[in-house]
Amino acid sequence: MSGLRRFPLPLIAAFFALYVIWGSTYLVIRIGVEYWPPLLLAGVRFVIAGTLMYAFLRWRGAPAPTWAQWKAAGIIGVLLLACGNGAVSVAEHTGVASGVAALAVATVPLFTLLCGYFWGARNTRLEWAGVALGMIGIVMLNLGSNLQSSPLGAALLIFAAATWAFGSVWSKHLPLPQGAMASAVEMLVGGVVLLIGSVVSGEHMDQVPPIEGWAALAYLTVFGSIIAFNAYMYLLKHVRPAAATSYAYVNPAVAVLLGIVFVGETIGIEEALAMLVIISAVVLIGLPQWRRTPEQPVTKVVPTVVPTESRVN
């Protein structure tokens, strides 16, 4: 009974959403970009999810965001969703395996640590060791055949991880809307920017997507955006940051396994070794956080997503 009280059903469900659903979105994106242009897929996904969330929250009585809150959430939405998720979608469209994409995005905690340093955070030696080890893992990952065959995809994945981390750290210093309204506005603005990018880059549909394409869009919208995104926000308020961002070293394993089972993806020995190094680095970074006492809740600003996807997917 004490175990059940310590891990109530909402916490279990939230961790399941982060570990399994977010881990699966890399594979679903890989499937989706076979039928949709990558920026269009991401843009439609977030505009629909943001619209549904915004309408539901307003119907429940949540106050409309102020202009300052719209601007703040819009900036974070562009960084996390337009730049972060959009770059992942384009990278997978270039042929990067979904498991390798998830592994590259697992470096978000490394970039988060570096970005936080410029906002006055002081890192421990163990955390700096994690950053150094993580950078070695990034080099090893780029030596693998998968990313070497797609230099653009490799650059986009590093860009995605860096922008997600920067936006996540910056979000703590901006006047965001309260609660889930921040996520709704971020999705709306980020989705619109992605759609503009789709038009400017000349993306177009050659034919109407088959049922698989529509199913991928629906899964990413409902499960990947609305459910998993809000589960992450729930965990940020109820567990330590290290626990909330632990998906960073679970998602790659889930993504690799699903990619191998369902679409026959493979990873080489270089990628496998890089996975061990990067996951070890993320664990090193998380250890000091697990040992710290929980911080007092901040009532003025509710952070949206810390990364990790992170989580860029």
C-alpha positions, 0 to 999 in steps of 0.5 A, spaced: 500 500 500 505 504 501 508 503 494 501 505 491 501 511 495 508 513 493 506 512 485 499 513 484 496 512 478 497 519 475 504 518 476 504 511 473 500 514 467 504 520 466 511 516 466 508 511 461 506 517 456 513 519 456 517 513 456 513 509 451 508 514 447 514 519 446 519 514 444 514 511 439 513 518 436 520 518 432 517 512 429 511 515 427 514 521 424 518 516 420 512 513 417 508 520 417 514 523 412 513 518 407 506 521 406 506 528 408 512 533 407 515 534 413 514 541 415 507 540 413 506 534 417 509 538 424 505 544 422 498 541 421 499 536 428 501 542 432 495 547 429 490 542 431 493 540 437 493 547 440 487 549 437 483 543 441 487 545 447 486 552 447 478 551 445 478 546 451 481 550 456 477 557 454 471 552 455 473 550 462 474 557 464 481 559 463 483 566 462 485 568 455 493 570 455 495 577 455 499 580 449 505 579 453 504 572 454 502 570 447 509 573 445 513 569 450 509 563 449 510 564 441 517 565 442 518 558 446 513 555 441 518 557 435 524 554 439 521 548 441 516 546 436 518 550 430 525 549 430 526 543 435 520 538 432 521 541 425 528 539 424 527 532 427 521 531 422 526 534 416 532 530 418 527 523 418 525 525 411 532 525 409 533 518 411 535 518 418 533 512 422 528 514 427 532 510 433 538 514 431 534 521 431 531 519 438 539 518 440 541 525 437 535 528 441 537 525 447 543 530 448 538 535 450 540 535 457 547 536 455 545 542 451 540 544 457 546 544 462 550 549 458 544 554 456 543 554 464 550 556 465 549 562 462 543 564 466 547 563 472 546 556 474 553 553 477 554 545 475 557 540 479 564 536 476 559 530 475 555 534 471 561 537 467 563 530 466 557 528 463 557 534 458 564 532 456 562 524 455 556 526 452 560 530 447 564 524 445 558 520 444 555 526 439 562 525 435 561 517 435 554 518 433 556 522 427 562 517 425 556 512 424 554 510 417 547 513 418 548 520 420 554 520 415 550 518 409 546 524 411 550 530 413 544 535 413 540 530 417 546 530 422 546 538 423 538 538 423 538 533 429 544 537 433 540 544 431 534 541 434 537 539 441 540 545 442 534 550 440 529 545 444 534 546 450 535 553 449 528 555 449 526 550 455 531 554 459 529 561 457 522 559 458 523 559 466 524 567 465 519 569 461 511 571 463 508 564 460 501 563 461 499 559 467 498 551 466 496 548 460 495 554 456 502 555 455 502 549 451 496 550 447 499 557 445 506 554 444 503 549 439 499 554 436 504 559 434 509 554 433 504 550 428 503 556 424 510 558 423 511 551 421 506 552 416 509 558 413 516 555 413 512 549 409 509 554 404 516 558 403 520 552 402 515 550 396 513 543 400 507 541 396 502 534 396 503 530 390 497 526 392 492 525 398 495 521 403 493 514 405 490 511 411 497 510 414 499 517 413 492 520 416 493 515 422 500 517 423 498 525 423 492 523 428 497 519 433 502 525 433 496 530 434 493 526 440 498 522 443 504 525 441 502 532 442 496 533 447 497 527 452 504 526 452 506 534 452 501 535 458 504 528 462 510 532 461 508 538 464 504 534 470 511 530 472 515 537 472 510 539 478 510 533 481 517 529 481 524 532 481 527 535 474 531 529 473 525 524 474 521 528 469 527 528 464 529 521 465 525 520 458 532 522 455 535 515 456 529 511 455 526 514 449 532 512 444 532 505 447 524 505 445 525 508 438 530 503 436 526 497 438 520 499 435 524 501 429 527 494 428 521 491 429 516 495 425 520 498 419 526 493 419 531 499 421 538 497 423 543 501 427 551 499 426 556 498 432 558 505 432 551 508 433 550 502 439 556 504 442 554 512 441 548 510 445 551 507 451 556 513 451 550 518 451 546 515 455 551 514 461 552 522 460 545 523 461 545 519 467 551 522 470 548 529 469 541 526 472 545 524 479 546 530 482 539 532 481 536 526 484 540 527 490 538 534 491 532 536 495 526 538 491 526 546 490 520 550 492 514 551 487 515 557 483 508 560 483 509 566 478 512 562 472 510 555 470 515 552 466 513 548 459 518 543 457 525 542 460 528 537 456 528 534 454 522 531 448 526 533 452 523 531 448 524 534 441 519 530 437 
